[in-house]
């Protein structure tokens, strides 16, 4: 079985890394790195919350991943115009 603590720790670390790098001006909000760190970090955190059956954080992290996914999709779409 997967270790939910390790999965959650990885996801939260990715989210915090994106936040700090953006806060200090190293990453822009529309950069691929920022969007992908948010997407995968939230997705991992969502999955870990699912594993421990904690629905409020499943909803929170699924929404976060969805918004980051839409941002990435939008960036991809606009780059191809």
C-alpha positions as semicolon CSV with decimal commas, in nm:
position;residue;x (nm);y (nm);z (nm)
1;X;0,000;0,000;0,000
2;X;0,109;0,357;-0,059
3;X;0,231;0,564;0,232
4;X;-0,015;0,854;0,256
5;X;0,223;1,059;0,471
6;X;0,502;1,044;0,212
7;X;0,261;1,128;-0,071
8;X;0,110;1,419;0,124
9;X;0,453;1,549;0,224
10;X;0,569;1,548;-0,137
11;X;0,252;1,724;-0,255
12;X;0,260;1,990;0,015
13;X;0,633;2,049;-0,044
14;X;0,561;2,110;-0,413
15;X;0,280;2,354;-0,330
16;X;0,495;2,543;-0,079
17;X;0,790;2,554;-0,317
18;X;0,571;2,709;-0,588
19;X;0,432;2,960;-0,337
20;X;0,770;3,071;-0,203
21;X;0,935;3,090;-0,545
22;X;0,646;3,303;-0,669
23;X;0,645;3,521;-0,358
24;X;1,015;3,601;-0,400
25;X;0,979;3,671;-0,772
26;X;1,165;3,365;-0,895
27;X;0,861;3,209;-1,064
28;X;0,584;3,392;-1,244
29;X;0,225;3,279;-1,191
30;X;0,189;3,187;-1,556
31;X;0,515;2,991;-1,583
32;X;0,501;2,622;-1,664
33;X;0,700;2,539;-1,352
34;X;0,459;2,725;-1,125
35;X;0,150;2,576;-1,288
36;X;0,287;2,221;-1,288
37;X;0,413;2,240;-0,928
38;X;0,065;2,353;-0,825
39;X;-0,112;2,090;-1,033
40;X;0,097;1,791;-0,927
41;X;0,137;1,912;-0,569
42;X;-0,238;1,950;-0,529
43;X;-0,306;1,622;-0,708
44;X;-0,071;1,434;-0,474
45;X;-0,220;1,606;-0,170
46;X;-0,569;1,520;-0,294
47;X;-0,475;1,155;-0,341
48;X;-0,318;1,138;0,006
49;X;-0,633;1,290;0,155
50;X;-0,838;1,031;-0,032
51;X;-0,622;0,753;0,110
52;X;-0,696;0,867;0,466
53;X;-1,061;0,938;0,381
54;X;-1,051;1,309;0,471
55;X;-1,311;1,456;0,239
56;X;-1,267;1,830;0,315
57;X;-0,909;1,820;0,189
58;X;-1,001;1,597;-0,104
59;X;-1,238;1,874;-0,215
60;X;-0,986;2,151;-0,145
61;X;-0,698;1,986;-0,325
62;X;-0,911;1,862;-0,615
63;X;-1,029;2,219;-0,668
64;X;-0,670;2,348;-0,645
65;X;-0,550;2,089;-0,897
66;X;-0,844;2,169;-1,125
67;X;-0,770;2,541;-1,124
68;X;-0,400;2,478;-1,190
69;X;-0,495;2,235;-1,468
70;X;-0,722;2,492;-1,627
71;X;-0,440;2,747;-1,603
72;X;-0,200;2,507;-1,773
73;X;-0,457;2,421;-2,041
74;X;-0,523;2,787;-2,102
75;X;-0,151;2,858;-2,133
76;X;-0,113;2,570;-2,378
77;X;-0,411;2,688;-2,582
78;X;-0,293;3,050;-2,593
79;X;0,061;2,947;-2,693
80;X;-0,076;2,760;-2,994
81;X;-0,264;3,060;-3,129
